[in-house]
Amino acid sequence: MTTRAGFVALIGEPNAGKSTLLNRMVGAKVSIVTHKVQTTRARIRGVAMEGEAQIVFVDTPGLFQPRRRLDRAMVAAAWGGAADADIVVLMVEAHRGITEGVERILEGLTEIAKGRTVALAINKIDRVPAEKLLGLSEALNARFEFARTFMISAERGHGVADLRKWLAAELPEGPWLYPEDQIADLPMRMIAAEITREKLTLRLHQELPYQLTVETENWEERKDGSARIDQVIYVMRDGHKGIVLGKRGETVKAVGQAARAELEEFLDRKIHLFLQVKVRPNWLEEAERYSEMGLDFKDGN
C-alpha cells in the first residue's frame, strides 16, 4: 500500500472561493467563510484524506495589493504558503475573469512555480455560460502552462471530487504528515477565535471592517465534559467598543450566542462562552498579535 502526502496551496484573489473550497475538501469548517474580503488571516491548514493520500492544504490569505502593514504581512504569508507547497492551485472567478489582481498573480506565478505543479481552478462556473468559460480557460492557459484546468463550483460542490482525486494522485509518495483524526493543526483556541470573529464580521458588516481582533484568553475543561472559553474582542477606539457592545449589550450578546452555537456544533459538546470587549489603540502594530494570527510581523515592514 503506497501512501502519499504533501502540501497544496490555494491561491487567488480575495473572495475567489479558496476558503469555501477548503471547507468542501476537508469537510469541516476550518477557514472562516464570509462575504467580506480579506478575512482569512492565518495560514490555516486543513487535512483531507483521499484514498491512501493525505492532502494538506495551506490556505493562503487572498493576494491583493497591500495597503497597511497587516495587509502586507498577509500577502507575504500567501506567497510564502505557495512557495512551501508541492502543488499550487490558482483559483479564478468565472464571472470576473482576468482582473488586474489575477494579472499580478500570473506574473508572480512564474517565480513560485519553479519545480512545482500548478493547476487552474475556474470557480463559480454556474455564473457564466459555457462558451465564456472555454474562452477564459484558453486565455489563462495561453498566459501560463497549467498542468490541468478544473471547472468547479466550490459552493455547490461541482467538480470538487475530481480536483481532489487529481491532487491526491499528483502528491509525492511518502508517509502521512498528520494523525488521521487531526483536521487542522491550528490550535482549537485559534479556531474558536476565528468563529467569534466571523460572527462579528457578519453582524457588523461595514461598520468595523478589519479593525478588530479576537483572542481566546482562557480555555478551561470542565469535569462534566463541557468547556469554558473566555475571549477578548480588541477594538481600536472607544467608539468601536460601543458599536461592538450595541444597545444595552445586545450586539455582543447576539454574537456570543451565534458563536457558542457554532462552537458546540463544531466540538460536539457544551460550551460556556464569555466575551469581553477591550480597547487597544495600536493593535495593528503589535508583533504578538501577528504571531497569534500565524503571520510574520517582519513581513509588514
C-alpha positions as CSV (number, residue, x, y, z in Angstrom):
1,M,0.0,0.0,0.0
2,T,1.6,3.2,-1.2
3,T,0.8,6.3,0.9
4,R,1.2,9.8,-0.5
5,A,1.3,13.1,1.3
6,G,2.1,16.7,0.5
7,F,1.1,20.3,0.7
8,V,-1.4,22.1,-1.6
9,A,-1.6,25.9,-1.7
10,L,-4.8,27.5,-2.8
11,I,-4.1,31.0,-4.2
12,G,-6.2,33.6,-5.8
13,E,-7.8,37.0,-5.3
14,P,-9.8,37.7,-2.2
15,N,-13.3,36.2,-2.4
16,A,-12.2,33.8,-5.2
17,G,-13.6,30.9,-3.1
18,K,-10.5,29.5,-1.5
19,S,-11.9,29.0,2.0
20,T,-15.2,27.6,0.6
21,L,-13.2,25.0,-1.4
22,L,-11.0,24.2,1.6
23,N,-14.1,23.5,3.7
24,R,-15.6,21.3,0.9
25,M,-12.4,19.3,0.6
26,V,-11.8,18.9,4.4
27,G,-15.4,18.6,5.3
28,A,-15.2,20.7,8.4
29,K,-15.3,24.5,8.9
30,V,-11.7,25.4,9.2
31,S,-11.2,28.6,7.4
32,I,-13.8,31.3,8.1
33,V,-16.1,31.9,5.2
34,T,-17.7,35.3,5.0
35,H,-18.8,37.6,2.2
36,K,-16.2,40.2,3.4
37,V,-12.9,40.3,1.6
38,Q,-9.6,39.5,3.3
39,T,-10.9,37.6,6.2
40,T,-8.6,34.6,6.2
41,R,-5.8,35.8,8.4
42,A,-3.8,32.8,9.4
43,R,-2.2,30.2,7.2
44,I,-4.8,27.7,8.3
45,R,-4.1,24.2,7.1
46,G,-6.8,21.7,6.5
47,V,-6.1,18.0,6.0
48,A,-8.1,15.9,3.6
49,M,-7.9,12.2,3.1
50,E,-8.4,10.8,-0.4
51,G,-7.8,7.1,-0.7
52,E,-4.2,6.4,0.6
53,A,-3.2,10.1,0.1
54,Q,-3.2,12.8,2.7
55,I,-3.6,16.3,1.2
56,V,-2.5,19.1,3.5
57,F,-4.0,22.5,2.4
58,V,-2.1,25.7,3.1
59,D,-4.9,28.1,2.8
60,T,-3.4,31.4,2.0
61,P,-4.9,34.8,2.6
62,G,-6.1,36.3,-0.7
63,L,-3.5,38.0,-2.8
64,F,-4.2,41.7,-3.2
65,Q,-2.4,45.0,-3.3
66,P,-1.1,45.6,0.2
67,R,-2.0,48.8,1.8
68,R,-1.4,48.6,5.5
69,R,1.2,46.7,7.5
70,L,-1.3,43.9,8.2
71,D,-2.2,43.6,4.5
72,R,1.5,43.4,3.6
73,A,2.1,40.6,6.1
74,M,-1.0,38.8,4.7
75,V,0.4,39.0,1.1
76,A,3.8,37.7,2.2
77,A,2.0,34.8,4.0
78,A,0.1,34.0,0.9
79,W,3.1,33.8,-1.4
80,G,5.0,32.0,1.4
81,G,2.3,29.4,1.5
82,A,2.6,28.9,-2.2
83,A,6.4,28.6,-2.0
84,D,6.1,25.8,0.6
85,A,3.7,23.7,-1.4
86,D,4.1,20.7,-3.7
87,I,1.1,21.7,-5.8
88,V,-0.3,25.2,-6.3
89,V,-4.0,25.7,-7.3
90,L,-4.8,29.1,-8.7
91,M,-8.5,29.9,-8.3
92,V,-10.1,32.4,-10.7
93,E,-13.7,33.6,-10.5
94,A,-15.5,32.7,-13.8
95,H,-17.6,35.8,-13.9
96,R,-14.7,38.2,-13.1
97,G,-12.2,36.6,-15.4
98,I,-8.7,38.0,-15.7
99,T,-8.8,41.0,-13.5
100,E,-5.8,43.2,-12.6
101,G,-5.3,41.1,-9.5
102,V,-5.2,37.9,-11.5
103,E,-2.7,39.5,-13.8
104,R,-0.4,40.3,-10.9
105,I,-0.7,36.7,-9.6
106,L,0.1,35.3,-13.0
107,E,3.3,37.5,-13.0
108,G,4.3,36.2,-9.6
109,L,3.5,32.6,-10.5
110,T,6.4,32.2,-12.8
111,E,8.7,32.8,-9.9
112,I,6.9,30.5,-7.5
113,A,6.1,27.7,-9.9
114,K,9.7,26.5,-10.5
115,G,9.7,22.8,-9.8
116,R,6.0,22.7,-8.8
117,T,2.8,21.5,-10.3
118,V,0.4,24.3,-10.9
119,A,-3.3,23.7,-11.6
120,L,-6.0,26.1,-12.5
121,A,-9.5,26.0,-11.0
122,I,-12.1,28.2,-12.5
123,N,-14.7,28.7,-9.8
124,K,-18.3,29.9,-9.7
125,I,-18.9,28.3,-13.1
126,D,-22.7,28.4,-12.6
127,R,-22.5,32.2,-13.1
128,V,-21.4,32.2,-16.7
129,P,-22.4,30.5,-20.0
130,A,-20.2,27.5,-21.2
131,E,-18.6,29.3,-24.1
132,K,-17.4,32.1,-21.9
133,L,-15.7,29.5,-19.6
134,L,-13.9,28.0,-22.6
135,G,-12.7,31.4,-23.6
136,L,-11.4,32.2,-20.2
137,S,-9.7,28.8,-19.8
138,E,-7.9,29.3,-23.2
139,A,-6.8,32.8,-22.3
140,L,-5.4,31.7,-18.9
141,N,-3.7,28.7,-20.3
142,A,-2.1,30.9,-23.0
143,R,-0.6,33.0,-20.2
144,F,0.7,30.2,-18.1
145,E,1.3,26.5,-18.6
146,F,-1.1,24.9,-16.1
147,A,-0.8,21.2,-15.5
148,R,-4.6,20.8,-15.5
149,T,-7.7,23.0,-15.7
150,F,-10.7,22.3,-13.5
151,M,-14.2,23.9,-13.8
152,I,-15.7,23.9,-10.3
153,S,-18.3,25.4,-8.1
154,A,-16.9,25.2,-4.6
155,E,-20.2,26.4,-3.1
156,R,-22.3,23.7,-4.8
157,G,-19.6,21.0,-4.9
158,H,-19.4,20.6,-8.7
159,G,-16.1,19.3,-9.9
160,V,-14.6,19.3,-6.4
161,A,-14.2,15.5,-6.2
162,D,-12.4,15.4,-9.5
163,L,-10.0,18.0,-8.3
164,R,-9.4,16.2,-5.0
165,K,-8.7,12.9,-6.8
166,W,-6.2,14.5,-9.1
167,L,-4.4,16.3,-6.3
168,A,-4.1,13.0,-4.4
169,A,-2.6,11.3,-7.4
170,E,-0.1,14.1,-8.0
171,L,1.3,14.2,-4.5
172,P,4.7,12.7,-3.8
173,E,4.8,9.2,-2.2
174,G,5.6,9.2,1.5
175,P,4.3,8.7,5.0
176,W,1.3,10.8,6.2
177,L,2.2,14.1,7.8
178,Y,-0.7,14.2,10.4
179,P,-2.6,11.7,12.5
180,E,-5.8,10.9,10.7
181,D,-8.0,12.5,13.4
182,Q,-6.5,16.0,13.1
183,I,-8.4,18.1,10.7
184,A,-6.3,21.2,11.3
185,D,-3.1,21.9,13.0
186,L,-4.4,25.2,14.2
187,P,-4.9,25.1,17.9
188,M,-8.6,25.0,18.8
189,R,-8.2,28.3,20.6
190,M,-7.5,30.0,17.3
191,I,-10.4,28.3,15.5
192,A,-12.7,29.4,18.4
193,A,-11.4,33.0,18.0
194,E,-12.0,32.8,14.2
195,I,-15.5,31.6,14.7
196,T,-16.3,34.6,17.0
197,R,-14.6,36.9,14.6
198,E,-16.7,35.6,11.7
199,K,-19.9,36.2,13.7
200,L,-18.8,39.8,14.5
201,T,-17.9,40.4,10.8
202,L,-21.2,39.2,9.6
203,R,-23.1,41.2,12.3
204,L,-21.3,44.5,11.8
205,H,-20.7,44.5,8.1
206,Q,-19.3,47.9,7.0
207,E,-19.1,49.4,10.5
208,L,-15.8,47.9,11.6
209,P,-14.1,46.1,8.7
210,Y,-10.8,44.9,9.9
211,Q,-10.0,46.9,12.9
212,L,-10.9,44.2,15.4
213,T,-9.3,41.0,16.5
214,V,-10.5,38.2,18.8
215,E,-8.3,36.3,21.1
216,T,-9.0,33.2,23.2
217,E,-7.5,34.1,26.6
218,N,-8.6,31.1,28.5
219,W,-9.8,27.6,27.8
220,E,-10.9,25.5,30.8
221,E,-12.0,21.9,30.6
222,R,-14.8,21.1,33.0
223,K,-15.5,17.9,34.8
224,D,-18.9,17.5,33.1
225,G,-17.3,17.4,29.7
226,S,-18.1,21.0,28.8
227,A,-15.5,23.7,28.3
228,R,-15.4,27.4,29.4
229,I,-13.9,29.7,26.8
230,D,-13.0,33.3,27.6
231,Q,-12.4,35.6,24.7
232,V,-11.4,39.2,24.3
233,I,-12.5,41.3,21.4
234,Y,-10.0,44.1,20.8
235,V,-11.0,47.2,19.0
236,M,-9.1,50.4,18.2
237,R,-11.3,53.1,19.7
238,D,-13.8,53.7,22.4
239,G,-16.4,54.4,19.8
240,H,-15.8,51.0,18.3
241,K,-16.3,49.4,21.7
242,G,-19.8,50.9,21.8
243,I,-20.6,49.5,18.3
244,V,-19.5,46.0,19.3
245,L,-21.4,46.1,22.5
246,G,-24.5,47.5,20.9
247,K,-27.5,49.0,22.7
248,R,-27.6,47.5,26.2
249,G,-25.0,44.9,25.1
250,E,-27.4,43.4,22.6
251,T,-24.9,43.1,19.7
252,V,-22.1,41.3,21.7
253,K,-24.8,39.1,23.3
254,A,-26.1,38.0,19.9
255,V,-22.6,37.5,18.6
256,G,-21.8,35.3,21.6
257,Q,-24.9,33.2,21.2
258,A,-24.2,32.6,17.5
259,A,-20.5,31.8,18.1
260,R,-21.4,29.5,21.0
261,A,-23.9,27.6,18.9
262,E,-21.4,27.0,16.1
263,L,-18.6,26.1,18.6
264,E,-20.9,23.5,20.2
265,E,-21.7,22.0,16.8
266,F,-18.1,22.0,15.8
267,L,-16.8,20.5,19.0
268,D,-19.9,18.4,19.7
269,R,-20.0,19.4,23.4
270,K,-21.4,22.0,25.6
271,I,-19.6,25.3,25.6
272,H,-19.7,28.3,28.0
273,L,-18.5,31.3,26.1
274,F,-17.6,34.6,27.8
275,L,-16.8,37.7,25.7
276,Q,-15.2,40.9,26.8
277,V,-14.6,44.0,24.7
278,K,-11.4,46.0,25.2
279,V,-9.8,49.0,23.5
280,R,-6.3,48.6,22.3
281,P,-5.5,51.6,20.1
282,N,-2.4,50.3,18.3
283,W,-3.0,46.5,17.9
284,L,-2.2,46.6,14.2
285,E,1.4,47.5,15.1
286,E,1.9,44.9,17.9
287,A,4.0,42.0,16.9
288,E,2.4,39.5,19.3
289,R,-1.0,39.9,17.7
290,Y,0.6,38.9,14.4
291,S,2.1,35.7,15.7
292,E,-1.3,34.8,17.2
293,M,-2.7,35.1,13.7
294,G,0.1,33.0,12.2
295,L,1.6,35.9,10.3
296,D,5.2,37.2,10.5
297,F,5.5,40.7,11.8
298,K,8.6,41.5,9.8
299,D,6.7,40.9,6.5
300,G,4.8,44.0,7.2
301,N,7.7,46.4,7.2
